[in-house]
């Protein structure tokens, strides 16, 4: 083969070799990324679980810097499940491992909400809901309820803690959302969260009265809206009212007060 023929053959082989090498490297990279994702998933799930437990301890007023979150949660918090249709405790699943968000996506474990009822814009609702009790012996000290609903840009997930009368707010805190920093994201501001304690959920007739209002809150049923974040404030108002209302924990809280 002449020098020209050899150069021509080498030249024609170069693109093929480049493609083969590129494909091989892509496959190796994909396998490595997939393997890393599988290996890291348990750690990521554990971190998510610990972050959620930390928020529950915080909203319950039981968190201290440096504590072992898992130990504190296990010793101070009693998870239970509530059947939202009956307003009674349920033993249909393990309250420690139950995933309410996952259940809400499963047609066998949830229901589609009618638009007229769905003021929180959650679309589907799990049949069972988690609650978290803080007790001293048999005496209930606080009840923590998970709440979620749509704001301006995202679904906000959080907890509201109630005092033993199950009508007075002890605290409110969100742990996940994608609202605008400096505006709707101010739901995380401790100053705004401090407006919630001692507000009342229901009036003397049992009607939901708690509300987030623009233009100056007054009285025991109102909380000031976030400045410059009307839609996020409306979302918080709607999700709180939903979860303490008839489609949420309302029937359960009434049963517990008897």
N, C-alpha and C positions, 0 to 999 in steps of 0.2 A: 504494500500500500504506500502510495506516495505521501510526502509530507503534507501536501494540500488536502488529500483525502483524510488523513489522520486528524488534521485540524478541523475539517468539516464535521467529522464524526464526533469529536470531542465537543464541538460547539453545539451540535444538535442534542447531545446527551445532557448538557448543563441544565436546561430548564426542567427536564424530567427529574434529574437528581435533586434539584432545588425543591420541586413539589413533594417528592418522596420524603426528603428531610423535614420539610415544613409540616407535612401530615404527621410524621412520626413524633416530632416535637409537640405538636398539638395534642396528640393522643396521650403522650406521657404527662403533659401538663394537666389535661382533663382528669386523668386517673389520680394524679397527685392532689388536685383540688377536691375531687370527690372523696378521696380517702381522708383528707384533712377535715372535711365537713362532717363526715361520719364520726371521726374520732373526737371532734370538738363538740358535737351535739349534746352529749350528756353534761359536759361542763356548762354549756350555754343554758341548758334547761335548768340546771342547778342554780346558776346565777339569777335567772329570771324568777325562780321560786323564792330565793332568798330576798330579792328586791321587793317582791310582793309582800312577803311576810314582814319585812322591815316597815313598809308603809302601814300595814295593819297595826303593828305595834306602835307606830308613831301616832296614828289617828286615835288609838286607844289611850294614848298618853303613857305608854309603858316602855318606850324606847329610851335607852341611854347609850351614849357614845362608848364604843368599845365592848359592848356586850356580845355574847355569842347569840346571834339571831335565831338560829335553829333551836337552841336550848331554851331561850326566852319564850319563843313562840309555843313550843311544845308544853312548857310548864304553865304558861299564863293564858293561853288561848284555847278555847274548845270549839273546833269546827263542827257544824251541824248542817244538814240539808233540809230544805223546806219545799214541800209540794205547793207550788203557787196556786194551783187550782183549788186546793182544800184549805190552805192556810195552816197546815199542820206539819210537824216534823215528819221526815221520811227516812226510812232505812233502805231505800231501793238501791243505793250506791254507797261506796265508801266516801265519807265526807273529806277525808284527808287527801285522797287522790283524785276526786271528782274535778273535772275541768268544765266549768260552766260555759266558757266561750266555745269550746269544741262541741259541747252538747247542743248549743244553739244552732250549729250548722248541720246537725244530724236530724233529718225529718222524723226519725223514730223517737227522738228525745226532745223535740221542740215543736212549736206551732208558729204558723204565720199569723202575724197580728193584723187585725183589721185597721185600715188607715185611720179610721175615726178614733181608735184607741191608741195608736202608735204616735203619741206626741213626742216621744224621745227619738223617733226615726231609727229604730233598731231593726225593723222588719221581721226578724224571727226572734222568738223568746224561748229559752230552755224551760222545760217543764219543772225542773228542779233548780233551786237557787241555793247557793252557799250563804251561810251566816256564821258569824264568829262571836262567841260569848266570852265575856270576862266575868269570872265568878270568884267569890270568896266563900268557900264551902258550897252551900246550895243557894246562896244569895247572888242574884244577878247584879253586877256592877255596871256593865256596859254591853251594848249590842252593836256589832259592826255589820253593816249591810253593804254588799257590793252594788255599785250603781254605774250605769253607762248610758251614753246617748250621743247624738251628733251635735257638734258645735257649728263652726263656720267651715273648717277644712277637714275635720277629722272626727272620729268617735273618741270621746273622752271616757276613760276608765278610771274609777276611783272608789272610795269608800266614804260612807257617812256613819259616824259613831253616835249612838243614842244613850242617854242617861237611863237609869232604871225605870223611869216612868214611861219609857218608849215613845215619848212625845217631844222631849227636849233634846236638841242637838248638842252633842259634846264636841264634835269636830268634823271637818270635811276635808278630804285630800284626794287629789288625782295622782295617778302614777303613770299614766300613758295618754298621750295626745299629740297632735301635730298642729296646734293653734299658733297663730302668729306671735313670735317673740315680741315682748313689750306691749302687746295689745291683749288678744285672747289668751296668750301664754301667761298672763298675769294671774291665771287661776292658781299658779304655783307660788305666788307671792304670799309669804307668811302674813303680811299686813292684811291682805284681802281674806285669807283663810281665817284670820282672827275675828272676822265679823260674824262667823257662823255660830260659835258656841252660845248656848242659852236661847237660841231662836226656837220657836215652837212649830211643829209640823201641822197640827190639827187644832181646830177651834173646839169649843165645848160640845158641839154637836157631832164631832168626828169628821168634819169636812177638811180636806187638804187646804191649808191656808198659807203655808210657807211659799215665798216668792222672791225672785230677784228683780228689783225694780230700778228703773233709771230716774234720776232726778231727786235723790234723797230718800233713803229708806227711813221708816219710822215704825216704832212698835215692835212687838215680839215676833211678828210673822214675816218681816221684810229684811232683805239683805241688799246692800248697795250693788248695783251693776258695775262691771268693769269699765273704766273710762276708755272710750274710743273703741269698744268691742261689743257692740250691741248684739250681733248675731251669736257670738260665743256666750254672752250673758243669757240670751234667750234660750240657747241650748242647755245651759246649766239649769236654768229655771225649769225647763220642760222635763229634763231627765230626772231631776230630784222629785218633781211632782208625780212623774210616772211611777217611779220605784216605790214611793210611799203611798201610792194610790191603789185603786181596786185591781188593776192588772199586775201590780207589783207586790210589795210586802204588806199592803194595807190590811187584808184579811188576817194574815199571820200576826201582825202587831196587835190587832184587836183581840185575837184569841189569847195571846200572851198576857194581855192586860186583865183578863177575866180572873 
